[in-house]
Structure formats: structure tokens, C-alpha cells
Amino acid sequence: MKKFLAEGFGTMFLVLLACGSAVLAGPQIGVLGIGLCFGLVLFGLCYCIGNISGCHVNPAVSFAVWLNGGMSGRDFVGYVISQLIGAAVGAGFLYWFVNMAPGFNFGGITGSNILATNVLQTGATPGMALLMEILFTFFFVMVILGATDPKRGFGKFAGAAIGLALGLVNIVGIPVDNCSVNPARSFGPALFSPDAWGDFWIMVVGPLAGAVLAVLAWKAVAASRANIE
């Protein structure tokens, strides 16, 4: 139960603080600042709940860990449910903020509304966004698998690598669809933004497909390294 609570609280804070950076301070900090906030929040969470749940806070990451043999199917389902609930609560707090102060200068890189939903930005196509989500999640999950590998990982520095990776993909991906690489991060804000559901499938299919590719690639890389050693 502790690991499920950790995933729920962790995902809540990821949405509240990272998406909140766009909602509350988007015009001031821009894409670079928002991307850094995503990375910094995950960086902090890795060292807060990493030793409890592994700090997945992302169904695509949990999917990859399950595929890689790192968790049971029952735990996988529990993690995803906890992450979705946490994301909904975090987005609910943001929605509360917005309605408490309608005169505040909300906005920034937020799409069709002010909750930082994952929607296609001007000129972006579904195919472009889907390919980006697949490739960026592939990269992000590969970093996680490598950084946390018990034999070849970064040990206590894993959180730094993972946080930097999330920040990087957000800085590059926000102009396309506000960057998801995390179905839970997309799910929470979408609950309060009906316009976001049209693009939501991209934020599920892309990250899950990217996670599969990352697991396959990591297994191949790890096996090759083991043969060399």
C-alpha cells in the first residue's frame, strides 16, 4: 500500500508543480522554464519516493518496468490506478487555483485552455505529435532503464539523469503538443478540459509504444554489453 500511496502523491505533485509552472508562470518563464520545472520536480521526487515505489509517476514507465520483468502485473495495475488518481487530484488543485482568482494573469504554453493540457499546437499534425511522443518516450524510458539498472546504473545519481531527461524532452516537445510522454500527466488536466480529449489518444498510444521500444532496445544493449564483458 505504501508504494501505491507514494505513486499517487508523486504524480499529484508532478501535475500540480510541473503543469502548474505553465498555468501560473508560463508567460514569465517560457518553454525553457517550464521544461526545467518538469525535470526539477521529477528530480526531487526521485529522491523522495524512489526508495519506496521507484518513483515511476508515469504509466508508460510502469509499463516498461513490467515488460522488463521488474514488477508484477498486479503491481502494474495498482501503480497505474494510483498515478491516474494522483494526476486527477493535482489537476483539480490547478483548476481550483484558476477559479479562485479569475483576474490573475494565467496562461502561457497551455493549449486550448489554461490547465496545460496536451493538445496539438498551431500547425502540428497528429502524425507529427504521435511520432514525437513515441521517440521522446523511447529516449526517456531508455534513460530510466539504464540509470536504474542494478549492475550498470548510476546509483544515487540516477535521479539526476532521469530529471534531466524529462526536462530535455519537455523543452523540445512543448511546442508540438505541450509534451506528454506520460498518459497520467495528460489524463489529469483533460478531466477539466473537454477540448483535450480529441488528442488524448496520442498521449496514450505514443508513450506506451515508446516504452515498448525502449524495453526492446535496452534488452538488446544490455545483452550485447554482457557478452562483451
N, C-alpha and C positions, 0 to 999 in steps of 0.2 A: 504493500500500500504506500510506503514512503516514496518509492520511486515514481509511482503514478502521481502523487501529490507534487513531487518535485517537477515533473514534466508539465503539470498543469500550471503551477506558479511560474515556472520558467518561460513557458510560451506566453502567458499573460503579460509578463514584463517585456518580452521581446516585442509584442504588438504594441503595448502601451508606450514604451520608450522609443523604440525604433520607428514605428509608424507615427508615433507622436511627434518625432522630430520634424516630420514633413507637415503634420497638421498644425503644430504650434509654432514652428520656427522656419518653415520651408522658405519663405521669401528672404530670410536673413542668411541662412546657411547654404542654400542651393543644393545641387545634386551631390557635390563632393562632401558637404557636411552631413547630408542625410545618409550617404553610403557609409561614412565613417561612424555614424551613430549606430547603424546596424551592426557593424563589426565590433564596436566597443561594447555594446550590450551583450553580444554573444561571448565576447572575451571574458567579461565579468561573470556571466552565468556559468561558463565552463569551470571556473574555479570555485563557484558557489555550490553547484549541484552536480558537477561532473563525477564526484566520488559517490553520489547517491544513485543517480539514474543514467549517468553517461552524458547527460545534457544533450539529448537529441533535439528537443523542442521543434521538431520538424518530421512530419510523416514520411517524407522521402528519405530522410536519414535513417529512421527506424526501419523502413522497408529494406534499405541497403544492408543494415546490420543483420536483419532477419535472414535475408538472402545469403549473407556471408557466414551464416551459422552462429552469429553472436547472441541471439536471443530466441526464445520460444515463440510459437505462433500466438499463444495466449498472451504473453507479454506484449507482443507487437500490437495486438488489438487494444489492449489496455493503454499502451502508450499513445496510440492514435486518438482514442476517445479522450484521454486526458489533455492532449495537445489541442484538440478542437474545442473542448470546453474552455481551456485557458485562453485561447485566441478569442473566443466569443466574449469572455469577461473583459479582456484587455481592450477590445474594440468597443465594448459597452462603456467603459470608462472614458474613452475618447469621445464617444457620442454624447456622454454626459457633459464633458467639458464644453463641447460645441454649443449645446443647448443652454448651458449656464451663462454664457457670455456671447450672445449673437452679434454684439458690436465689436468683438475682438478681431484683429486682422489675421484670420485664419487663411490657409491656402498653401501655395507652393506647388510642388510637384505631386499633385494628388488626383489627377484624372477627372472623372465626371462629377465628383463631389469633394467634400473636404475630409474624408476619412482615409486617404491614402490607399484607395482600392487599387487592385491590379487590373487595369483596363488598358486597351491599346491606345497609345498616344497618337497624336496627329501624324498621318502619313504611314504609320506602321500597319502591316498586314498580319492576319492570323498566322500565315506560314512563317513569316519572319519571327514573330514572337514565339511560336512553338519551337522553332529551331534554336532560338536563343535560350529558351528555358531548358531544353534538353542538354545543350552543350555546357551551359553555365552550371547546371546542377551536376553534370558529369564531372566537371572540374572541382566543384565544391565538395562533393562526396568523395572523390578520389583523395583530396587533401585530408579529409577526416579519416578515411580508412588508413592512409599512410601515417598520419600523425599519431594515431592511437594504436597502431599495430604493436602488440606486446613485445615483439622481438626487434622490430626495426623502427618503432615510433620515436616521437620527440620527448616522451616522458612528461615532465612537468611543464614543458614549453608547448605542448600540443594545443592548449587553449589559445595561445598567441597566433599560431599558424591558422587555426580554424577561424578565429575572429578576423584576421587579415583577409582570408579568402572570401568570407561573406561580404566584408566591406568592398573588396575589389569587384565582385560580380554585381553588387548593387550600383556602384559608381558607373559602371559601363552599361548596365541593363535598365536603369531607371528611365532613361529617355525613350525606351521602346514600349514597356508595359508596366512601369514602376517596379519591375523586377520582383519575381516571387521566389523561385527555387524552393518554395515551401508552401504546400497546399493549406496548412493551418493558418499561416500568415495571410493568405488570400481569403480564407473562409471567414475569419472573424469580421473584418471590415465589410465584407459582402453582405453579411446578415443585416446590416443597417443601410445598405446601398443597393436597391433593386437593380439599378443600371449595370452593376458589376457582374451579374450572373451570366450575361451573354458571353463573356470572355473567360469565365471561371474554368471551363473545361481545359483550357490551355494551361492553367496554373496547376492542374492535377495531372494531366497526361504528360506534359513536358518534364516536370520534376521526377515523376515515377519512372519514365523512360530513361532519363539521365542517370537515375540511381542504378538501374539495371546495367547500363553500360559501364558505370563506374565499378561495380562489383566484378563484372567480367574482365575489365581491364586490370583491376587490381590483382585478381587471382592470377592472371597471366604474368603480370610484372613480378609478383611475389614468388611465383613458381620459378620464373627464369632466374631470379636472384638466388633462390635456394639452390638451384642447380650449379650456379657459378661458385657459390660458397662451398 
